[in-house]
C-alpha cells in the first residue's frame, strides 16, 4: 500500500539492565529494518542474521562477555559500598531512521525505573535531562556524560554517520558482501551502548543526592 512505501528504514537497539542487591541481569536486541539481527540474553550475545563469519563473530562474543563480567563486578562493588534493597532498572533505546526522501533522524533515549531520565540531542551533541522536576542524580548524570567525547562527539558521529550508513547500504540492496562489511559497525553499536551503560549504572546507583 502507499502508506508502507512511505515508511522509513530503521535500525534500532534496545538494551536493558536490572540491578538488585548487587546482581545484574542483561537483555536486549538489535533489529535492522524490522528484522531481528542480534540478541542479548544474560552474558550471551548472538547474531540472528549471519552478518559476520564465525571467527570474527567468536571474537566479538568474547569482547561482550568480558565487558559484562567487568560490569557485574563493578555493580557488586557499588552494592557493597552503598547497599540498595530495591530493584533499579535502566533502559537505553537508540537508533536511526532513513526516510524515502533521503532525510534522516537519529535518537538516543535513557529511562530509569520506567521514567524518562536522559536523552541525547544529536544535532548539537548534548545530553538533556528528561526526569520530571528536580532530581540530583539526573543533574549529575547530565553533567558527567557531557565530559567525555565517547558520549558526545563519538556518539553523534555514530548516530549520524555509521547508523545512517547501515540503512543506506540496506536501501541500496548491493548484496551480501557489502552488507557484511558493515557488520562490525552493527556490533560496534552494541559495544558502544554497553560502554555508556556502564557509566550510567554507576550514576544511578549514586542515590540520595550525595553524588
C-alpha positions as CSV (number, residue, x, y, z in Angstrom):
1,X,0.0,0.0,0.0
2,X,1.1,3.6,-0.4
3,X,1.5,4.1,3.3
4,X,4.0,1.3,3.6
5,X,6.0,2.8,0.7
6,X,6.5,6.0,2.8
7,X,7.7,4.1,5.9
8,X,11.3,4.8,6.8
9,X,14.1,2.2,7.0
10,X,15.0,1.8,10.6
11,X,17.9,0.4,12.7
12,X,17.2,0.3,16.5
13,X,18.7,-1.2,19.6
14,X,17.1,-1.8,22.9
15,X,19.4,-2.5,25.9
16,X,18.0,-3.2,29.4
17,X,19.8,-3.8,32.7
18,X,18.2,-4.7,36.0
19,X,20.2,-4.4,39.2
20,X,19.1,-5.9,42.6
21,X,21.3,-6.4,45.6
22,X,24.5,-6.4,43.7
23,X,23.3,-8.8,40.9
24,X,22.9,-7.6,37.3
25,X,20.6,-9.0,34.6
26,X,21.0,-8.0,31.0
27,X,18.8,-8.4,28.0
28,X,18.2,-6.7,24.7
29,X,18.2,-6.9,20.9
30,X,19.0,-5.0,17.7
31,X,17.0,-5.0,14.5
32,X,17.6,-3.8,11.0
33,X,14.6,-2.7,9.0
34,X,12.3,-4.7,11.4
35,X,14.3,-7.9,11.2
36,X,16.0,-9.1,14.4
37,X,19.8,-9.0,13.9
38,X,21.2,-9.5,17.3
39,X,20.0,-10.8,20.7
40,X,21.4,-10.3,24.2
41,X,20.4,-12.7,27.0
42,X,22.3,-12.6,30.2
43,X,26.0,-12.8,29.3
44,X,25.4,-14.2,25.9
45,X,25.0,-12.2,22.7
46,X,24.1,-13.9,19.4
47,X,23.7,-12.8,15.9
48,X,20.4,-13.9,14.4
49,X,21.4,-12.7,10.9
50,X,24.7,-14.2,9.6
51,X,26.4,-10.8,9.2
52,X,29.8,-11.9,10.3
53,X,31.9,-15.0,9.6
54,X,32.3,-17.5,12.5
55,X,35.8,-16.5,13.5
56,X,35.1,-12.7,13.6
57,X,31.8,-13.4,15.5
58,X,33.6,-15.5,18.1
59,X,36.0,-12.6,18.9
60,X,33.0,-10.3,19.2
61,X,31.2,-12.6,21.6
62,X,34.3,-12.8,23.8
63,X,34.5,-9.0,23.9
64,X,30.9,-8.7,25.1
65,X,31.3,-11.4,27.7
66,X,34.5,-9.7,29.1
67,X,32.7,-6.4,29.3
68,X,29.6,-7.8,31.0
69,X,31.8,-9.7,33.5
70,X,33.6,-6.4,34.4
71,X,30.3,-4.6,34.6
72,X,28.8,-7.1,37.0
73,X,31.9,-6.9,39.2
74,X,31.6,-3.1,39.3
75,X,28.0,-3.3,40.3
76,X,28.9,-5.7,43.1
77,X,31.5,-3.2,44.4
78,X,29.0,-0.4,44.3
79,X,26.5,-2.5,46.1
80,X,28.9,-3.2,49.0
81,X,29.7,0.5,49.4
82,X,26.1,1.6,49.1
83,X,23.5,-1.2,49.5
84,X,20.2,-0.7,47.7
85,X,17.4,-3.1,48.7
86,X,15.1,-2.4,45.7
87,X,15.4,-3.0,42.0
88,X,16.9,-0.5,39.7
89,X,16.1,-0.7,36.0
90,X,17.9,1.1,33.2
91,X,16.8,1.1,29.6
92,X,18.7,2.5,26.6
93,X,16.8,2.9,23.3
94,X,18.7,4.2,20.3
95,X,18.8,4.1,16.5
96,X,18.1,6.0,13.3
97,X,15.6,6.3,10.5
98,X,16.1,6.8,6.8
99,X,13.1,8.3,5.0
100,X,12.3,7.8,1.3
101,X,13.1,11.4,0.5
102,X,16.7,10.9,1.9
103,X,16.2,12.7,5.2
104,X,17.3,11.0,8.4
105,X,16.5,11.1,12.1
106,X,18.7,9.7,14.9
107,X,17.9,9.3,18.6
108,X,19.1,8.0,22.0
109,X,16.8,7.8,25.0
110,X,17.5,6.6,28.5
111,X,14.9,5.7,31.1
112,X,15.4,4.9,34.8
113,X,12.9,2.8,36.6
114,X,10.3,3.4,33.8
115,X,10.7,7.2,33.9
116,X,12.3,9.3,31.2
117,X,15.8,10.0,32.5
118,X,18.1,11.4,29.8
119,X,18.0,11.9,26.0
120,X,20.8,12.8,23.6
121,X,20.2,15.7,21.2
122,X,22.0,14.5,18.1
123,X,22.3,17.8,16.1
124,X,24.4,19.6,18.7
125,X,25.8,16.5,20.6
126,X,24.3,17.4,24.0
127,X,22.7,15.4,26.8
128,X,19.4,16.7,28.1
129,X,17.7,15.8,31.4
130,X,14.2,14.4,31.0
131,X,13.4,13.5,34.6
132,X,10.3,15.5,35.7
133,X,11.1,18.1,38.3
134,X,14.4,18.4,40.2
135,X,16.5,15.2,40.5
136,X,20.0,15.3,41.9
137,X,21.1,12.1,40.1
138,X,19.7,13.2,36.7
139,X,21.5,16.5,37.1
140,X,24.7,14.7,38.0
141,X,24.4,12.2,35.1
142,X,23.8,15.0,32.6
143,X,27.0,16.8,33.7
144,X,29.1,13.7,33.8
145,X,28.1,12.4,30.4
146,X,29.0,15.8,28.8
147,X,32.6,15.5,30.0
148,X,33.5,12.6,27.7
149,X,33.9,12.6,23.9
150,X,32.8,9.0,23.8
151,X,29.3,10.0,24.9
152,X,29.1,13.3,22.9
153,X,31.1,13.7,19.6
154,X,31.7,10.0,19.1
155,X,28.1,9.1,19.8
156,X,26.9,11.9,17.5
157,X,29.1,10.6,14.7
158,X,27.9,7.1,15.2
159,X,24.2,8.0,15.1
160,X,24.5,10.5,12.2
161,X,27.1,8.6,10.1
162,X,27.5,5.0,11.0
163,X,23.9,4.1,11.8
164,X,22.6,6.0,8.8
165,X,25.3,4.4,6.6
166,X,23.9,0.9,7.6
167,X,20.5,1.9,6.4
168,X,21.8,3.4,3.2
169,X,23.5,0.2,2.4
170,X,20.3,-1.7,3.2
171,X,18.4,0.6,0.9
172,X,20.8,0.2,-1.9
173,X,20.5,-3.6,-1.8
174,X,24.0,-4.1,-3.0
175,X,24.3,-7.7,-2.0
176,X,25.6,-9.8,0.9
177,X,29.3,-8.8,0.6
178,X,28.5,-5.1,1.0
179,X,26.2,-5.8,3.9
180,X,28.8,-8.0,5.6
181,X,31.4,-5.2,5.6
182,X,29.1,-3.2,7.8
183,X,28.5,-5.9,10.4
184,X,31.3,-4.8,12.8
185,X,29.6,-1.4,12.9
186,X,26.4,-3.0,14.0
187,X,28.2,-4.8,16.8
188,X,30.1,-1.5,17.5
189,X,26.7,0.0,18.3
190,X,26.1,-2.7,20.9
191,X,29.5,-2.4,22.4
192,X,29.3,1.4,22.4
193,X,26.0,1.3,24.2
194,X,27.4,-1.1,26.8
195,X,30.2,1.4,27.5
196,X,27.7,4.2,28.1
197,X,25.5,1.8,30.1
198,X,28.5,1.0,32.4
199,X,28.9,4.7,33.1
200,X,25.1,5.2,33.6
201,X,24.8,2.4,36.1
202,X,27.4,4.0,38.3
203,X,25.5,7.2,38.1
204,X,22.1,5.8,39.0
205,X,23.4,3.8,41.9
206,X,24.5,7.1,43.3
207,X,21.3,7.7,45.2
208,X,20.2,10.0,47.9
209,X,21.5,13.2,46.3
210,X,25.0,12.6,47.7
211,X,26.9,12.2,44.4
